């Protein structure tokens, strides 16, 4: 009997979103007895884990067609094609095309090229893949942008995702209307470089324009979130939305990466230390309950103890709460990989110190919520999240997918209790 395809997703939320689209296309095409691995290329470690997962899945499914796709497949197709476990390698553009999956059916799989990876830089459009309901039963994710025009010296992602392209606002609004009609109480806008949304569209609207348009045209949407942003690209309309739109949730994840100006220049970032601090102060002045997450890299090439200390200090100076700490990992083909490296043990130590600083900030945030009443979106009967995306655990069942008002009574290391 033919088995349904098995999907494995590594990496970012956008990859997870695209896996859902692939599931739909594969089902419609009648793909069976296949294993699809959607890879990540953000670090060398991510590529190593992809290879490990491929070998594990081949042992588990020895007779299946094994298809590798995603960013690592896009940037290193020959690497994966050379693995004896792999049947097909398809690129990031190809994986989102129904025709690709039509050719992956048992009767056609042997007639197509083993490697189907085109030039991602030639792609000029991103379709809104219209996956109505990806996420939990309470929260849906909507891809509004893909790719990146910037060339940070540590990052391989533009070569996996291509240049920035935007989903038109009307398509986004129509999808969110359908999600609200289906009962979703929160929508998250996602992309690779979200604040570049609109630059390739007529009249070049900005992310803030999209946010305000969604909130105006979908009045029944209770909660809107935006995922990771580049703070230096926050436009005036976005700041207006932060100030005046209660339905835009007070949580922003910032792509900061470092707190030292020389390291930021060597990373080819577009902001300096003071820009990050100023943005956080301005956003919090407009929305006092705002919380920030941030990506920070520990041990970027040439980083001295003094430079690292500035990143450590930035955690408090920006009053960051949720840290994503990345120990620097050289990606072959990036300019940073040719820069003088920091000792591996030093990188590990710095990452641990950043995570400890982040945990201190989380503890402070949790303590400050004691006794407050929050509106909590329930992800399952016993766990939900506040407006600031803080997890809350309940002692009794609550209605899943609904927004519940509850008083905070305590906290664990990383969660509130209600």
C-alpha positions as CSV (number, residue, x, y, z in Angstrom):
1,X,0.0,0.0,0.0
2,X,1.3,3.5,-1.0
3,X,2.4,5.6,2.0
4,X,1.8,9.3,2.3
5,X,4.9,11.5,2.1
6,X,7.0,12.2,5.2
7,X,8.2,15.8,5.7
8,X,11.1,17.0,7.9
9,X,11.7,20.7,8.4
10,X,14.8,22.3,9.7
11,X,15.4,26.0,10.4
12,X,13.2,29.0,10.4
13,X,9.4,29.7,10.6
14,X,9.3,30.5,6.9
15,X,10.7,27.0,6.1
16,X,7.9,25.5,8.3
17,X,5.4,27.6,6.4
18,X,6.7,26.4,3.1
19,X,6.6,22.8,4.2
20,X,2.9,23.2,4.7
21,X,2.6,24.5,1.1
22,X,4.6,21.5,-0.1
23,X,2.4,19.1,1.8
24,X,-0.7,20.5,0.0
25,X,1.0,20.4,-3.5
26,X,2.4,16.9,-2.9
27,X,-1.1,15.6,-1.8
28,X,-2.8,17.2,-4.8
29,X,-0.2,15.7,-7.2
30,X,-0.6,12.2,-5.7
31,X,3.1,11.9,-4.4
32,X,3.6,8.7,-2.3
33,X,6.4,6.8,-0.7
34,X,8.6,9.9,-0.5
35,X,10.6,11.6,2.3
36,X,11.1,15.4,1.9
37,X,13.8,17.2,3.9
38,X,13.4,21.0,3.9
39,X,16.9,22.2,4.9
40,X,18.4,25.3,6.5
41,X,21.7,26.9,5.6
42,X,22.1,29.7,8.2
43,X,25.2,28.1,9.8
44,X,27.6,25.3,9.0
45,X,26.1,23.5,11.9
46,X,22.6,23.7,10.2
47,X,24.1,22.0,7.1
48,X,25.7,19.3,9.3
49,X,22.3,18.7,11.0
50,X,20.6,18.4,7.6
51,X,23.0,15.7,6.5
52,X,22.5,13.9,9.8
53,X,18.7,14.0,9.4
54,X,19.0,12.8,5.8
55,X,21.0,9.7,6.9
56,X,18.6,9.0,9.8
57,X,15.5,9.2,7.5
58,X,17.1,7.0,4.9
59,X,17.7,4.3,7.6
60,X,14.0,4.7,8.7
61,X,12.6,4.6,5.1
62,X,15.1,2.5,3.1
63,X,12.8,2.2,0.0
64,X,11.4,5.8,-0.2
65,X,12.3,8.5,-2.7
66,X,14.3,10.9,-0.6
67,X,14.0,14.6,-1.8
68,X,16.2,17.3,-0.4
69,X,15.1,21.0,-0.7
70,X,15.4,24.3,1.2
71,X,18.2,26.8,1.6
72,X,21.1,24.3,2.0
73,X,19.9,22.5,-1.1
74,X,19.8,25.8,-3.0
75,X,23.3,26.9,-1.9
76,X,25.0,23.5,-2.0
77,X,23.1,21.3,-4.5
78,X,26.2,19.2,-5.4
79,X,26.9,18.4,-1.7
80,X,23.5,16.8,-1.3
81,X,23.4,15.2,-4.8
82,X,26.6,13.4,-3.9
83,X,25.0,11.8,-0.8
84,X,24.1,8.1,-1.6
85,X,20.9,8.5,0.5
86,X,19.5,11.3,-1.7
87,X,17.3,10.7,-4.8
88,X,16.5,14.3,-5.8
89,X,17.6,17.8,-5.0
90,X,15.2,20.7,-5.7
91,X,15.7,24.4,-5.1
92,X,13.8,26.9,-3.1
93,X,11.9,28.2,-6.2
94,X,11.2,24.7,-7.5
95,X,9.8,23.4,-4.2
96,X,7.0,26.0,-4.4
97,X,5.8,25.0,-7.9
98,X,2.9,22.5,-8.3
99,X,4.5,21.2,-11.5
100,X,7.6,20.1,-9.5
101,X,5.4,17.9,-7.3
102,X,3.4,16.6,-10.3
103,X,6.7,15.2,-11.6
104,X,7.5,13.5,-8.2
105,X,4.7,10.9,-8.6
106,X,5.9,7.3,-8.7
107,X,5.3,7.0,-12.5
108,X,7.3,10.2,-13.3
109,X,10.0,10.4,-10.7
110,X,12.5,8.6,-12.8
111,X,12.0,10.8,-15.8
112,X,13.2,14.1,-14.2
113,X,16.7,15.4,-13.6
114,X,18.2,14.4,-10.2
115,X,19.1,18.1,-9.5
116,X,16.6,20.8,-10.2
117,X,18.1,24.0,-8.8
118,X,17.8,27.2,-10.8
119,X,19.4,30.6,-10.3
120,X,17.5,32.0,-7.3
121,X,18.7,35.5,-8.1
122,X,16.6,35.5,-11.3
123,X,13.4,35.1,-9.3
124,X,11.4,38.4,-9.3
125,X,8.1,37.4,-7.6
126,X,6.9,35.7,-4.4
127,X,3.5,34.2,-4.4
128,X,1.3,34.4,-1.4
129,X,1.1,30.6,-0.9
130,X,-2.3,31.0,0.8
131,X,-1.9,28.3,3.4
132,X,-5.1,29.2,5.4
133,X,-4.3,28.1,8.9
134,X,-0.6,27.2,9.2
135,X,0.4,27.3,12.9
136,X,-1.5,26.4,16.0
137,X,-5.3,26.4,16.1
138,X,-5.0,29.9,17.6
139,X,-2.3,31.6,15.6
140,X,-1.7,31.7,11.9
141,X,1.4,32.7,10.0
142,X,1.3,34.7,6.7
143,X,4.3,35.0,4.4
144,X,4.4,38.5,3.0
145,X,8.0,38.7,1.8
146,X,10.9,36.5,0.7
147,X,14.6,37.0,0.0
148,X,17.0,39.7,1.0
149,X,18.8,42.5,-0.9
150,X,21.4,43.0,1.8
151,X,24.8,41.2,1.9
152,X,25.8,40.9,5.6
153,X,29.3,39.4,5.6
154,X,28.3,36.4,7.8
155,X,25.1,35.4,6.0
156,X,24.5,32.9,3.2
157,X,20.7,33.3,3.2
158,X,20.4,35.7,0.2
159,X,22.0,33.0,-1.9
160,X,19.4,30.5,-0.6
161,X,16.4,32.8,-0.9
162,X,17.3,35.3,-3.6
163,X,16.6,39.0,-3.7
164,X,13.8,40.6,-1.8
165,X,10.3,40.3,-3.2
166,X,6.9,41.2,-1.7
167,X,3.4,39.7,-1.7
168,X,1.0,42.5,-2.8
169,X,-1.0,44.0,0.1
170,X,-4.4,43.0,-1.4
171,X,-3.4,39.4,-1.5
172,X,-2.2,39.6,2.1
173,X,-5.4,41.3,3.3
174,X,-7.6,38.8,1.5
175,X,-5.8,35.9,3.1
176,X,-6.0,37.4,6.6
177,X,-9.8,37.9,6.1
178,X,-10.2,34.2,5.4
179,X,-8.1,33.3,8.4
180,X,-10.3,35.5,10.7
181,X,-13.4,33.9,9.2
182,X,-11.9,30.5,10.0
183,X,-11.6,31.5,13.7
184,X,-8.0,32.6,14.1
185,X,-7.5,35.3,16.7
186,X,-3.9,36.1,15.9
187,X,-1.9,36.5,12.7
188,X,1.9,36.8,12.4
189,X,3.5,38.4,9.4
190,X,6.6,36.6,8.3
191,X,9.4,37.0,5.8
192,X,13.2,36.8,5.4
193,X,13.7,40.6,5.6
194,X,10.3,41.9,6.7
195,X,11.1,45.6,6.8
196,X,12.1,45.5,3.1
197,X,8.4,44.6,2.2
198,X,7.0,46.8,-0.5
199,X,10.2,48.1,-2.1
200,X,9.6,46.1,-5.3
201,X,5.9,46.9,-5.5
202,X,4.2,49.9,-7.3
203,X,4.4,53.1,-5.3
204,X,6.9,51.3,-3.0
205,X,4.8,51.1,0.2
206,X,6.5,50.3,3.5
207,X,5.8,47.6,6.2
208,X,4.0,50.2,8.3
209,X,1.6,50.9,5.5
210,X,0.8,47.2,5.2
211,X,0.2,46.9,9.0
212,X,-2.1,49.9,9.0
213,X,-4.0,48.6,6.0
214,X,-4.5,45.2,7.5
215,X,-5.8,46.6,10.8
216,X,-8.1,49.0,8.9
217,X,-9.5,46.5,6.4
218,X,-9.8,43.5,8.8
219,X,-11.5,45.1,11.8
220,X,-12.4,41.7,13.2
221,X,-8.8,40.6,13.6
222,X,-8.1,40.7,17.4
223,X,-4.3,40.5,17.3
224,X,-1.6,41.2,14.7
225,X,2.1,40.4,15.2
226,X,5.2,41.2,13.1
227,X,8.1,38.8,13.3
228,X,11.8,39.8,13.1
229,X,12.5,43.3,11.8
230,X,15.6,45.4,11.1
231,X,15.1,48.3,13.4
232,X,17.0,50.8,11.2
233,X,14.4,50.2,8.5
234,X,11.3,50.9,10.7
235,X,9.3,53.5,8.8
236,X,7.2,56.3,10.3
237,X,3.9,54.5,9.6
238,X,5.1,51.5,11.6
239,X,6.0,53.7,14.5
240,X,2.5,55.2,14.2
241,X,1.0,51.7,14.4
242,X,3.1,50.9,17.4
243,X,1.9,54.1,19.1
244,X,-1.8,54.0,18.2
245,X,-2.9,50.4,17.3
246,X,-3.7,48.3,20.4
247,X,-4.3,45.3,18.1
248,X,-0.6,45.3,17.0
249,X,1.1,43.3,19.7
250,X,3.8,44.9,21.8
251,X,6.6,42.5,21.0
252,X,9.3,43.0,18.4
253,X,12.2,40.7,17.6
254,X,15.1,42.8,16.4
255,X,18.0,41.7,14.1
256,X,20.7,43.4,16.1
257,X,23.6,40.9,15.8
258,X,26.2,42.9,17.8
259,X,26.7,45.9,20.1
260,X,30.1,47.2,18.9
261,X,30.3,49.6,16.0
262,X,33.4,48.2,14.4
263,X,31.9,44.7,14.5
264,X,28.7,46.0,13.0
265,X,30.7,47.6,10.2
266,X,32.6,44.4,9.6
267,X,29.3,42.5,9.5
268,X,28.1,45.1,6.9
269,X,25.1,45.9,9.0
270,X,23.2,49.2,8.3
271,X,22.9,50.4,11.9
272,X,25.3,51.4,14.7
273,X,25.0,50.7,18.4
274,X,23.3,54.1,19.2
275,X,20.7,53.5,16.4
276,X,19.6,50.3,18.2
277,X,19.4,51.9,21.6
278,X,17.5,54.9,20.2
279,X,15.0,52.7,18.4
280,X,14.3,50.7,21.6
281,X,13.8,53.9,23.6
282,X,11.5,55.4,21.0
283,X,9.4,52.3,20.6
284,X,9.0,51.9,24.4
285,X,8.2,55.6,24.7
286,X,5.3,55.1,22.2
287,X,4.3,51.8,23.8
288,X,5.4,51.4,27.4
289,X,4.5,47.7,27.6
290,X,6.8,46.9,24.5
291,X,9.2,43.9,24.9
292,X,12.0,43.1,22.6
293,X,13.7,39.9,21.5
294,X,17.0,40.1,19.6
295,X,19.4,38.0,17.6
296,X,23.0,38.4,18.8
297,X,26.1,36.7,17.4
298,X,28.8,35.7,19.9
299,X,32.4,35.6,18.7
300,X,32.2,37.2,15.3
301,X,35.7,37.3,13.7
302,X,38.0,39.9,15.2
303,X,35.7,40.4,18.2
304,X,37.9,41.4,21.2
305,X,36.8,41.1,24.9
306,X,36.1,44.9,24.8
307,X,33.9,44.6,21.7
308,X,32.1,41.6,23.2
309,X,31.4,43.6,26.4
310,X,29.5,46.1,24.3
311,X,27.2,43.4,23.0
312,X,26.7,42.2,26.6
313,X,26.0,45.8,27.8
314,X,23.5,46.2,24.9
315,X,21.2,43.6,26.5
316,X,20.5,46.0,29.4
317,X,20.8,49.3,27.4
318,X,18.1,48.1,25.0
319,X,16.3,46.3,27.8
320,X,16.1,43.1,25.7
321,X,14.0,40.3,27.1
322,X,14.2,37.3,24.7
323,X,17.6,36.6,23.2
324,X,18.5,34.3,20.4
325,X,22.2,33.8,20.8
326,X,24.2,32.4,17.9
327,X,27.8,31.3,18.5
328,X,29.6,32.4,15.4
329,X,29.9,29.6,12.8
330,X,31.9,30.3,9.6
331,X,29.9,29.8,6.4
332,X,32.1,28.9,3.4
333,X,31.5,31.5,0.6
334,X,30.8,34.4,3.0
335,X,33.3,37.3,3.5
336,X,33.3,36.8,7.3
337,X,34.7,33.2,6.8
338,X,38.0,34.8,5.5
339,X,38.3,37.1,8.5
340,X,40.6,36.3,11.5
341,X,38.6,33.8,13.7
342,X,38.0,34.0,17.4
343,X,39.1,30.9,19.4
344,X,36.2,28.3,19.6
345,X,36.3,28.1,23.4
346,X,36.1,31.9,23.7
347,X,33.1,31.9,21.3
348,X,31.4,29.2,23.5
349,X,32.1,31.2,26.7
350,X,30.8,34.4,25.2
351,X,27.6,32.7,24.0
352,X,27.1,31.3,27.5
353,X,27.5,34.8,29.1
354,X,25.0,36.3,26.7
355,X,22.5,33.6,27.4
356,X,23.0,34.1,31.2
357,X,22.3,37.9,30.7
358,X,19.2,37.0,28.7
359,X,17.9,34.7,31.4
360,X,18.4,37.5,34.0
361,X,16.3,39.8,31.7
362,X,13.6,37.1,31.4
363,X,13.5,36.8,35.2
364,X,13.1,40.5,35.6
365,X,10.3,40.6,33.0
366,X,8.4,37.7,34.7
367,X,8.7,39.3,38.1
368,X,7.3,42.6,36.8
369,X,4.1,40.8,35.6
370,X,3.1,39.5,39.1
371,X,-0.4,40.6,39.9
372,X,-1.1,42.0,36.5
373,X,-4.0,41.0,34.3
374,X,-3.1,39.9,30.8
375,X,-5.1,38.9,27.7
376,X,-3.7,35.5,26.9
377,X,-4.2,33.7,23.6
378,X,-4.6,30.0,24.4
379,X,-2.4,27.7,22.3
380,X,-3.5,24.6,24.1
381,X,-5.9,24.0,27.1
382,X,-3.2,24.7,29.7
383,X,-0.8,27.2,27.9
384,X,-1.1,30.5,26.2
385,X,0.8,33.7,25.5
386,X,0.4,37.3,26.6
387,X,0.5,40.3,24.3
388,X,4.3,40.4,24.8
389,X,4.5,36.7,23.7
390,X,5.3,35.4,27.2
391,X,4.2,31.9,27.9
392,X,1.5,31.5,30.6
393,X,0.6,28.1,32.2
394,X,-2.8,27.5,33.7
395,X,-3.8,25.0,36.4
396,X,-7.2,24.3,34.8
397,X,-8.3,23.9,31.2
398,X,-9.1,27.0,29.1
399,X,-10.8,27.3,25.7
400,X,-8.1,26.6,23.1
401,X,-7.7,29.3,20.5
402,X,-9.6,31.9,22.6
403,X,-8.3,35.0,24.2
404,X,-8.6,34.7,28.0
405,X,-8.2,37.5,30.6
406,X,-6.4,36.2,33.6
407,X,-4.4,37.5,36.6
408,X,-0.7,36.4,36.9
409,X,-0.1,34.6,40.2
410,X,3.5,33.4,39.9
411,X,6.3,32.4,37.6
412,X,8.8,29.6,36.8
413,X,12.1,30.1,35.1
414,X,10.6,30.9,31.8
415,X,6.8,31.0,32.2
416,X,4.1,32.9,34.0
417,X,1.5,31.2,36.1
418,X,-2.2,32.1,36.0
